[in-house]
Amino acid sequence: MNTSLDKVLKTFNIKETQSGVWIGGRALKAGGPLIKSYSPVNGKLLGSVGTADAANYKEAMEANLEAFRTWRTMPAPARGEIVRQFGAELRAMKRELGALVSYEMGKSLQEGMGEVQEMIDICDFAVGLSRQLYGLSMHSERPGHRMYEQWHPLGVVGIISAFNFPVAVWAWNSALAWVCGDAAIWKPSSKVPLCAVACQQLIGKVLKANDLPGGISTLVCGNPAGDMINNDGRIPLVSFTGSTRIGRHVSSTVAARFGRSILELGGNNAIIVTENADLDLLIPTAVFGAVGTAAQRCTSTRRLIVHGSVYEKTLANIKKAYKQLRIGDPLDEHNHVGPLIDAKAVQDYLSAIEKAKAEGGKMLVEGGVLEGKGYESGCYVKPCVIEAKNDYKIVQEETFAPILYVMSYSTLDEALAMHNGVPQGLSSSIFTNNMREAEKFLSAEGSDCGIANVNIGTSGAEVGGAFGGEKETGGGRESGSDAWKAYMRRQTTTINYTDKAPLAQGIKFPHIS
């Protein structure tokens, strides 16, 4: 199927310059300056969007609040039906939206379509969830009383997403928020605004077809809109995905007004390779984790902690695999690695390499910026491998680029100490065929991450499980399991069905009638 840029832009009616403020499928006249979106694939301008000013934000939020009053009264399964229809739109447009993700963000076409599949999957999950928003029934200590808890919609949920997953993270949050009865206002990364416009058009189409208010889903582009959301006391929950540095600001700002936040921040993910590991299983998994999406995933593999007895063999196999990597246009399905998002990301990559060398790191697979035909954007870099120590300052940091640090260990306790000895706590993995090693890794004295895997890599996650991490990763959870509870408010209810009024704990309050 033809996925040329012109065809993709025409499919979503994306003009050269258009609004970045939407209420459902209706575009507003944006009052803020233009954001220009350049493709890291070839450096060319894809288009521009106008950004939200204070008046735009006010109009969008008023639409959200008005829509919420209607949306919350619909039965949850009826809300699930709307999400089902949105999933059907995504199925019909999977290749086109996936191609737009690839053009604007720079990930491979396979990964772009895979990201849209994640949106479809979370819609399917949310549809089922709409019939399972369960509360508990509890026994009251007072006779003739019934006690239970129920869950109600929160209100308007603010979603602030990052460039690396320009559509999936919004869907993880919005699909759950919608079936829970919330409206959603979305501020996307200013590096990928066109993907957000395309998504807003799709959900707007569904809302219009069902004669529902567009304020169930609104879009406000531009960085000022982020702080408008964070400071808005009418938004009880803000879900933020991005750097730890900005996450600190979001957390403190939202907490200061007693709001809630879901924080999905940095990762510094490691794989422990034991002497009992299946290296044939490890190598393709570790390499994809380290270079997939040009390592611009929060779950990308940053560190490889290898037992001394298999260290040299593992390094030899890693080097061999890296020689086979094809770097280039991510729309070419034969390539393995596409570009970094922009020039700043390239500079961060180069700076990290120099810092690692300065601390004593040894280059095992050389890095560098690629130049010449096919690399005109200046955003293509070589995935590199550096022998390092876990306590290097640069190893303690997350660099959003394809740099893999390798290090050796002697005992599993030593490996676990190295693994956990970083500020972040998102994703983790151990490769071993030894049950005792695997179970220790998964125990309370093992991995301190929110995600812990055995014989699969750190990169990626399934929507059925809750996604998120600990420590400086933020502690938030999105997607599956009981993550839906973050988007609702819990209410404990007690009903007296008798003509008596016994007090709790048997308290007596005499002479009152």
C-alpha positions as a printed NumPy array, in Angstrom:
array([[  0.   ,   0.   ,   0.   ],
       [  1.259,   3.475,  -0.858],
       [  2.286,   5.348,   2.281],
       [  3.804,   8.436,   0.651],
       [  3.862,  11.542,   2.799],
       [  1.482,  13.43 ,   0.505],
       [ -1.035,  10.585,   0.67 ],
       [ -0.791,  10.366,   4.454],
       [ -1.236,  14.118,   4.958],
       [ -4.159,  14.161,   2.527],
       [ -5.779,  11.241,   4.339],
       [ -5.899,  13.267,   7.555],
       [ -6.628,  16.551,   5.771],
       [ -3.457,  17.999,   7.267],
       [ -2.719,  21.302,   5.57 ],
       [  0.586,  23.158,   5.428],
       [ -0.498,  25.303,   8.375],
       [ -3.461,  24.556,  10.571],
       [ -4.797,  24.8  ,  14.084],
       [ -3.376,  22.911,  17.026],
       [ -6.496,  23.54 ,  19.109],
       [ -9.443,  21.194,  18.705],
       [-12.715,  20.477,  20.476],
       [-13.701,  17.047,  19.265],
       [-13.407,  17.266,  15.47 ],
       [-13.785,  21.053,  15.396],
       [-10.682,  23.162,  14.942],
       [-10.453,  26.533,  16.672],
       [ -8.532,  29.523,  15.411],
       [ -5.293,  29.234,  17.378],
       [ -4.095,  32.381,  19.069],
       [ -0.526,  31.286,  19.792],
       [  2.583,  31.119,  17.594],
       [  3.244,  28.397,  15.045],
       [  5.031,  25.136,  15.817],
       [  6.921,  23.792,  12.807],
       [  7.223,  20.034,  12.557],
       [ 10.348,  18.78 ,  10.779],
       [ 10.777,  15.107,   9.969],
       [ 13.965,  13.572,  11.396],
       [ 13.788,  11.133,   8.463],
       [ 14.93 ,  13.734,   5.924],
       [ 14.917,  17.075,   7.728],
       [ 12.026,  18.401,   5.655],
       [  9.162,  20.514,   6.988],
       [  6.01 ,  18.407,   7.321],
       [  3.7  ,  21.191,   8.41 ],
       [  2.911,  23.735,  11.098],
       [  0.248,  24.05 ,  13.761],
       [ -0.943,  27.101,  15.604],
       [ -0.767,  26.818,  19.387],
       [ -3.216,  27.485,  22.18 ],
       [ -3.251,  30.837,  23.944],
       [ -5.098,  31.53 ,  27.187],
       [ -8.391,  32.206,  25.38 ],
       [ -8.107,  28.948,  23.41 ],
       [ -7.385,  27.008,  26.575],
       [-10.352,  28.593,  28.351],
       [-12.695,  27.621,  25.509],
       [-11.357,  24.06 ,  25.381],
       [-11.654,  23.564,  29.143],
       [-15.183,  24.966,  29.232],
       [-16.093,  22.467,  26.519],
       [-14.484,  19.679,  28.567],
       [-16.411,  20.599,  31.706],
       [-19.728,  20.885,  29.874],
       [-19.182,  17.557,  28.092],
       [-18.251,  15.83 ,  31.352],
       [-21.622,  16.667,  32.853],
       [-23.294,  14.698,  30.05 ],
       [-20.678,  11.973,  29.603],
       [-20.605,  10.928,  33.27 ],
       [-24.339,  10.137,  33.221],
       [-24.032,   7.622,  30.376],
       [-23.782,   3.996,  31.491],
       [-20.208,   2.794,  31.411],
       [-20.954,   0.091,  28.777],
       [-22.413,   2.821,  26.538],
       [-19.183,   4.78 ,  26.944],
       [-17.335,   1.58 ,  26.089],
       [-19.267,   1.381,  22.821],
       [-17.884,   4.793,  21.817],
       [-14.365,   3.587,  22.571],
       [-15.081,   0.452,  20.513],
       [-16.012,   2.624,  17.551],
       [-12.821,   4.63 ,  17.997],
       [-10.857,   1.373,  17.932],
       [-12.598,   0.469,  14.673],
       [-11.5  ,   3.802,  13.161],
       [ -7.938,   3.044,  14.233],
       [ -8.113,  -0.402,  12.623],
       [ -9.23 ,   1.157,   9.354],
       [ -6.456,   3.774,   9.468],
       [ -3.677,   1.696,  11.023],
       [ -1.203,   1.902,   8.159],
       [ -1.83 ,   5.58 ,   7.445],
       [ -1.536,   6.697,  11.073],
       [  1.454,   4.392,  11.558],
       [  3.146,   5.996,   8.564],
       [  2.497,   9.485,   9.952],
       [  4.073,   8.415,  13.25 ],
       [  7.092,   7.142,  11.311],
       [  7.432,  10.307,   9.238],
       [  7.061,  12.708,  12.15 ],
       [  8.788,  10.811,  14.973],
       [ 11.299,   8.784,  12.956],
       [ 10.581,   5.259,  14.196],
       [ 10.346,   2.413,  11.698],
       [  7.131,   1.828,   9.78 ],
       [  6.75 ,  -1.51 ,  11.574],
       [  7.051,   0.228,  14.941],
       [  4.751,   3.042,  13.842],
       [  2.037,   0.562,  12.945],
       [  2.84 ,  -1.339,  16.131],
       [  2.175,   1.82 ,  18.11 ],
       [ -1.232,   2.18 ,  16.474],
       [ -1.872,  -1.474,  17.318],
       [ -1.229,  -0.567,  20.96 ],
       [ -3.994,   2.029,  20.629],
       [ -6.315,  -0.602,  19.203],
       [ -5.4  ,  -3.015,  21.987],
       [ -6.092,  -0.51 ,  24.757],
       [ -9.455,   0.303,  23.161],
       [-10.306,  -3.408,  23.242],
       [ -9.185,  -3.578,  26.867],
       [-11.213,  -0.501,  27.782],
       [-14.362,  -1.866,  26.13 ],
       [-14.199,  -4.935,  28.371],
       [-13.314,  -2.786,  31.346],
       [-16.465,  -0.713,  30.856],
       [-18.426,  -3.702,  32.234],
       [-15.984,  -4.387,  35.077],
       [-15.664,  -1.183,  37.098],
       [-16.171,  -3.211,  40.237],
       [-16.483,  -2.055,  43.819],
       [-16.271,  -4.178,  46.967],
       [-19.111,  -5.211,  49.266],
       [-18.138,  -5.255,  52.947],
       [-19.78 ,  -6.413,  56.159],
       [-20.804,  -3.624,  58.474],
       [-20.178,  -3.959,  62.229],
       [-23.644,  -2.508,  62.817],
       [-26.693,  -4.795,  62.492],
       [-29.119,  -3.963,  59.735],
       [-26.527,  -2.041,  57.747],
       [-24.973,  -2.686,  54.347],
       [-21.605,  -1.246,  53.366],
       [-19.961,  -1.122,  49.966],
       [-17.654,   1.006,  47.852],
       [-18.291,   2.362,  44.39 ],
       [-16.302,   4.3  ,  41.812],
       [-17.332,   7.562,  40.155],
       [-15.765,   9.583,  37.336],
       [-13.157,  12.142,  38.393],
       [-13.824,  14.935,  35.909],
       [-11.457,  16.288,  33.274],
       [ -8.167,  14.398,  32.946],
       [ -5.115,  16.254,  31.653],
       [ -2.774,  14.229,  29.423],
       [  0.714,  15.532,  28.614],
       [  2.548,  13.123,  26.323],
       [  6.103,  12.762,  24.992],
       [  7.461,  12.613,  21.448],
       [  8.66 ,   9.012,  21.461],
       [  5.165,   7.505,  21.559],
       [  3.181,  10.325,  19.964],
       [ -0.158,   8.485,  19.867],
       [ -0.089,   5.369,  22.08 ],
       [  0.448,   7.078,  25.445],
       [ -2.491,   9.396,  24.796],
       [ -4.645,   6.363,  23.971],
       [ -3.519,   4.471,  27.097],
       [ -4.818,   7.349,  29.182],
       [ -7.794,   8.586,  27.203],
       [ -9.389,   5.187,  26.489],
       [ -9.429,   4.378,  30.205],
       [-10.482,   7.894,  31.164],
       [-13.386,   7.797,  28.709],
       [-14.863,   4.487,  29.87 ],
       [-14.46 ,   5.711,  33.453],
       [-16.656,   8.693,  32.539],
       [-13.974,  11.391,  32.344],
       [-13.387,  13.975,  29.648],
       [ -9.785,  14.465,  28.483],
       [ -7.666,  17.432,  27.458],
       [ -4.434,  16.555,  25.629],
       [ -1.241,  18.539,  25.328],
       [  1.083,  16.572,  22.998],
       [  4.823,  17.024,  22.53 ],
       [  5.583,  20.019,  20.352],
       [  7.944,  17.777,  18.362],
       [  5.085,  15.658,  16.996],
       [  1.935,  17.826,  16.805],
       [  0.64 ,  16.472,  13.486],
       [  0.138,  12.986,  14.944],
       [ -2.039,  14.555,  17.639],
       [ -4.113,  16.454,  15.081],
       [ -4.727,  13.213,  13.164],
       [ -5.875,  11.412,  16.335],
       [ -8.174,  14.254,  17.296],
       [ -9.808,  14.095,  13.886],
       [-10.49 ,  10.375,  14.324],
       [-12.071,  10.64 ,  17.775],
       [-13.927,  13.771,  16.66 ],
       [-15.484,  11.786,  13.826],
       [-16.755,   9.151,  16.26 ],
       [-18.167,  11.727,  18.689],
       [-19.967,  13.574,  15.892],
       [-21.441,  10.356,  14.459],
       [-22.945,   9.609,  17.886],
       [-24.174,  13.156,  18.484],
       [-21.911,  13.511,  21.518],
       [-20.24 ,  16.722,  22.703],
       [-16.784,  17.308,  21.25 ],
       [-15.517,  18.375,  24.665],
       [-15.187,  14.715,  25.637],
       [-11.801,  15.03 ,  23.882],
       [ -9.906,  18.278,  23.327],
       [ -6.428,  19.098,  22.017],
       [ -4.261,  22.079,  22.999],
       [ -0.814,  22.262,  21.387],
       [  2.129,  24.314,  22.622],
       [  4.235,  24.229,  25.765],
       [  2.324,  27.008,  27.611],
       [ -0.744,  24.748,  27.574],
       [  1.162,  22.242,  29.684],
       [  1.467,  24.627,  32.618],
       [ -2.117,  25.765,  32.124],
       [ -3.148,  22.149,  32.689],
       [ -0.789,  21.663,  35.646],
       [ -2.085,  24.758,  37.419],
       [ -5.771,  24.245,  36.676],
       [ -7.675,  23.279,  39.832],
       [-10.563,  22.022,  37.691],
       [ -8.372,  19.132,  36.504],
       [ -8.197,  16.535,  39.305],
       [ -5.69 ,  14.278,  37.505],
       [ -2.714,  15.031,  35.274],
       [ -0.946,  12.185,  33.499],
       [  2.536,  13.256,  32.447],
       [  5.031,  11.297,  30.356],
       [  8.491,  12.783,  29.898],
       [ 11.766,  13.529,  31.597],
       [ 12.383,  13.246,  35.327],
       [ 13.386,  16.913,  35.401],
       [ 10.058,  18.149,  34.051],
       [  8.228,  15.46 ,  36.017],
       [  9.451,  17.039,  39.26 ],
       [  7.895,  20.332,  38.183],
       [  4.605,  18.691,  37.19 ],
       [  4.449,  16.705,  40.429],
       [  5.047,  19.69 ,  42.697],
       [  2.719,  21.987,  40.756],
       [ -0.194,  19.55 ,  40.714],
       [  0.353,  18.485,  44.332],
       [  0.358,  22.11 ,  45.478],
       [ -3.296,  22.338,  44.439],
       [ -4.058,  18.866,  45.886],
       [ -4.41 ,  17.315,  42.454],
       [ -3.296,  13.817,  41.541],
       [ -0.637,  12.915,  39.004],
       [  0.411,   9.848,  37.052],
       [  4.112,  10.206,  36.298],
       [  5.862,   8.088,  33.651],
       [  9.423,   9.385,  33.719],
       [ 12.935,   8.156,  32.974],
       [ 14.23 ,   4.621,  32.762],
       [ 17.749,   3.197,  33.085],
       [ 16.877,  -0.368,  32.295],
       [ 19.227,  -3.312,  32.652],
       [ 19.41 ,  -6.96 ,  31.695],
       [ 21.251,  -9.318,  34.024],
       [ 22.869, -12.167,  32.088],
       [ 23.711, -15.11 ,  34.351],
       [ 26.067, -18.003,  33.672],
       [ 22.937, -20.076,  33.029],
       [ 21.566, -17.794,  30.304],
       [ 20.569, -18.931,  26.823],
       [ 22.765, -16.58 ,  24.78 ],
       [ 20.996, -17.424,  21.527],
       [ 17.816, -16.102,  23.14 ],
       [ 19.557, -13.114,  24.691],
       [ 21.344, -11.531,  21.734],
       [ 18.453, -10.526,  19.42 ],
       [ 16.383,  -9.466,  22.421],
       [ 19.119,  -7.323,  23.948],
       [ 20.078,  -5.746,  20.635],
       [ 16.499,  -4.778,  19.825],
       [ 16.101,  -3.376,  23.328],
       [ 19.241,  -1.313,  22.899],
       [ 18.665,   0.042,  19.372],
       [ 14.924,  -0.241,  18.613],
       [ 13.308,   3.17 ,  18.062],
       [ 16.94 ,   4.406,  18.132],
       [ 16.746,   3.693,  21.9  ],
       [ 14.187,   6.474,  22.341],
       [ 11.944,   4.341,  24.529],
       [ 11.683,   4.759,  28.267],
       [ 12.02 ,   0.953,  28.385],
       [ 15.084,   0.757,  26.106],
       [ 17.937,  -1.427,  27.358],
       [ 20.686,   0.872,  28.667],
       [ 22.826,  -1.562,  30.671],
       [ 23.929,  -5.162,  30.189],
       [ 25.209,  -6.77 ,  33.403],
       [ 26.966, -10.017,  32.45 ],
       [ 28.408, -12.849,  34.551],
       [ 32.168, -13.077,  34.2  ],
       [ 32.074, -16.66 ,  32.914],
       [ 30.057, -15.686,  29.821],
       [ 31.224, -12.085,  29.515],
       [ 33.637, -12.422,  26.59 ],
       [ 31.324, -14.702,  24.626],
       [ 28.403, -12.322,  25.163],
       [ 30.459,  -9.338,  24.013],
       [ 31.623, -11.203,  20.901],
       [ 28.04 , -12.05 ,  19.986],
       [ 26.858,  -8.482,  20.646],
       [ 29.61 ,  -7.059,  18.43 ],
       [ 28.703,  -9.495,  15.658],
       [ 25.04 ,  -8.507,  15.867],
       [ 25.835,  -4.783,  15.797],
       [ 27.771,  -5.259,  12.544],
       [ 24.547,  -6.507,  10.952],
       [ 22.489,  -3.437,  11.862],
       [ 21.139,  -1.384,   8.974],
       [ 20.705,   2.311,   9.718],
       [ 18.58 ,   4.539,   7.52 ],
       [ 15.156,   5.629,   6.379],
       [ 12.693,   4.083,   8.868],
       [ 10.084,   3.827,   6.098],
       [ 12.338,   1.214,   4.481],
       [ 11.306,  -1.992,   6.23 ],
       [ 14.767,  -3.51 ,   5.701],
       [ 16.377,  -0.995,   8.079],
       [ 16.719,  -1.684,  11.796],
       [ 17.549,   1.781,  13.165],
       [ 16.099,   5.145,  12.212],
       [ 17.042,   8.672,  13.279],
       [ 17.047,  10.435,  16.62 ],
       [ 14.288,  12.987,  16.99 ],
       [ 16.342,  16.161,  16.474],
       [ 19.74 ,  17.872,  16.625],
       [ 19.622,  18.264,  20.409],
       [ 19.186,  14.493,  20.823],
       [ 22.238,  13.971,  18.612],
       [ 24.262,  16.373,  20.744],
       [ 23.163,  14.591,  23.927],
       [ 24.286,  11.294,  22.383],
       [ 27.728,  12.676,  21.471],
       [ 28.108,  14.311,  24.869],
       [ 27.276,  11.065,  26.684],
       [ 29.927,   9.17 ,  24.71 ],
       [ 32.576,  11.742,  25.586],
       [ 31.58 ,  11.709,  29.251],
       [ 31.77 ,   7.906,  29.351],
       [ 35.263,   7.991,  27.81 ],
       [ 36.366,  10.653,  30.277],
       [ 35.288,   8.439,  33.189],
       [ 37.262,   5.504,  31.817],
       [ 34.765,   3.828,  29.494],
       [ 36.13 ,   1.642,  26.7  ],
       [ 34.502,   1.781,  23.271],
       [ 33.663,  -1.745,  22.123],
       [ 31.493,  -0.668,  19.192],
       [ 32.267,   2.846,  17.961],
       [ 29.564,   5.475,  17.652],
       [ 29.302,   8.622,  15.581],
       [ 26.992,  10.707,  13.409],
       [ 26.273,   9.43 ,   9.897],
       [ 26.639,  11.795,   6.968],
       [ 26.015,  11.685,   3.232],
       [ 23.169,  10.526,   1.035],
       [ 20.179,   9.349,   3.032],
       [ 21.389,  11.031,   6.214],
       [ 20.723,  14.659,   5.274],
       [ 18.68 ,  15.385,   8.397],
       [ 21.824,  14.992,  10.535],
       [ 19.837,  12.866,  13.016],
       [ 21.222,   9.41 ,  12.18 ],
       [ 23.796,   7.988,  14.595],
       [ 25.604,   4.687,  15.027],
       [ 24.457,   2.518,  17.934],
       [ 27.491,   2.02 ,  20.148],
       [ 28.588,  -0.254,  22.972],
       [ 30.747,   0.98 ,  25.861],
       [ 32.402,  -1.099,  28.561],
       [ 31.759,   0.859,  31.739],
       [ 31.24 ,   0.73 ,  35.472],
       [ 27.835,   1.117,  37.032],
       [ 28.902,   4.004,  39.261],
       [ 30.016,   6.227,  36.364],
       [ 28.018,   9.453,  36.579],
       [ 26.91 ,   9.174,  32.959],
       [ 25.793,   5.551,  33.458],
       [ 23.571,   6.73 ,  36.312],
       [ 21.753,   9.035,  33.894],
       [ 19.283,   8.199,  31.141],
       [ 20.509,   9.171,  27.673],
       [ 17.749,   8.877,  25.087],
       [ 20.039,   7.442,  22.417],
       [ 21.446,   4.05 ,  21.306],
       [ 24.273,   3.701,  23.819],
       [ 24.597,   0.339,  25.561],
       [ 26.82 ,   0.097,  28.654],
       [ 28.195,  -3.363,  29.459],
       [ 29.748,  -4.504,  32.731],
       [ 30.606,  -7.79 ,  34.446],
       [ 29.807,  -9.308,  37.835],
       [ 30.717, -12.344,  39.939],
       [ 27.707, -13.123,  42.166],
       [ 23.979, -12.602,  41.704],
       [ 23.875, -10.405,  44.805],
       [ 26.503,  -8.189,  43.206],
       [ 24.51 ,  -8.071,  39.961],
       [ 21.32 ,  -7.11 ,  41.796],
       [ 23.137,  -4.34 ,  43.663],
       [ 24.394,  -2.963,  40.349],
       [ 21.012,  -3.382,  38.73 ],
       [ 19.191,  -1.493,  41.478],
       [ 21.991,   1.01 ,  41.992],
       [ 20.546,   3.735,  39.771],
       [ 17.942,   6.438,  40.524],
       [ 15.422,   5.071,  38.027],
       [ 13.215,   1.994,  38.403],
       [ 11.141,   1.27 ,  35.311],
       [ 11.908,  -1.969,  33.462],
       [ 14.261,  -4.869,  34.16 ],
       [ 15.123,  -8.336,  32.965],
       [ 17.159, -11.412,  33.818],
       [ 18.252, -14.104,  31.368],
       [ 18.694, -17.46 ,  33.059],
       [ 17.529, -21.059,  32.851],
       [ 18.035, -21.433,  36.6  ],
       [ 14.73 , -21.235,  38.49 ],
       [ 16.359, -20.09 ,  41.72 ],
       [ 18.068, -17.168,  40.   ],
       [ 14.844, -16.163,  38.272],
       [ 12.764, -16.333,  41.423],
       [ 15.313, -14.338,  43.437],
       [ 15.263, -11.648,  40.742],
       [ 11.464, -11.476,  41.05 ],
       [ 11.436, -11.52 ,  44.861],
       [ 11.362,  -8.586,  47.281],
       [ 15.175,  -8.669,  47.415],
       [ 15.423,  -8.694,  43.631],
       [ 14.564,  -6.089,  40.988],
       [ 13.236,  -2.798,  42.365],
       [ 11.53 ,  -1.893,  39.095],
       [  7.869,  -1.665,  38.22 ],
       [  8.42 ,  -4.186,  35.41 ],
       [ 10.514,  -7.337,  35.921],
       [ 10.93 ,  -9.9  ,  33.149],
       [ 12.563, -13.301,  32.79 ],
       [ 14.066, -14.325,  29.45 ],
       [ 12.492, -11.433,  27.571],
       [ 13.917,  -7.956,  27.206],
       [ 13.172,  -4.65 ,  28.919],
       [ 11.673,  -2.952,  25.904],
       [  7.931,  -2.709,  25.47 ],
       [  4.944,  -3.898,  27.47 ],
       [  1.511,  -5.446,  26.988],
       [ -1.632,  -3.443,  27.66 ],
       [ -3.028,  -6.139,  29.952],
       [ -0.551,  -5.28 ,  32.699],
       [ -0.113,  -2.026,  34.557],
       [  2.744,   0.009,  33.071],
       [  5.041,   2.19 ,  35.17 ],
       [  7.964,   2.252,  37.564],
       [  9.391,   3.267,  40.898],
       [ 11.883,   5.802,  42.311],
       [ 12.616,   8.617,  39.836],
       [ 10.464,   6.894,  37.226],
       [  7.555,   8.447,  39.097],
       [  5.528,   5.603,  40.579],
       [  2.563,   6.014,  38.23 ],
       [  0.684,   3.218,  36.48 ],
       [ -1.13 ,   3.291,  33.147],
       [ -2.863,   0.793,  30.871],
       [ -4.001,  -2.574,  32.263],
       [ -4.655,  -4.391,  35.53 ],
       [ -6.356,  -2.011,  38.004],
       [ -4.72 ,   1.156,  36.642],
       [ -8.258,   2.345,  35.827],
       [ -8.768,   3.246,  39.485],
       [ -6.49 ,   6.278,  39.073],
       [ -9.085,   7.806,  36.731],
       [-11.964,   7.495,  39.204],
       [-12.831,   8.53 ,  42.746],
       [-13.645,   5.924,  45.378],
       [-16.76 ,   6.354,  47.502],
       [-17.568,   4.249,  50.559],
       [-21.304,   3.921,  51.2  ],
       [-23.249,   2.608,  54.22 ],
       [-26.999,   2.004,  54.124],
       [-29.189,   1.544,  57.206],
       [-32.246,  -0.496,  56.249],
       [-33.724,  -0.677,  59.771],
       [-35.736,   1.656,  62.036],
       [-32.877,   1.798,  64.559],
       [-29.732,   3.921,  64.617],
       [-26.909,   1.934,  66.219],
       [-23.65 ,   3.894,  66.358],
       [-20.287,   2.535,  65.302],
       [-18.081,   0.829,  67.886],
       [-21.171,   0.414,  70.093],
       [-21.042,   4.042,  71.253],
       [-24.02 ,   5.196,  73.367],
       [-25.376,   8.738,  73.034],
       [-28.122,   8.858,  75.73 ],
       [-31.098,  11.152,  76.209],
       [-31.279,  12.185,  72.506],
       [-34.446,  11.284,  70.623]])
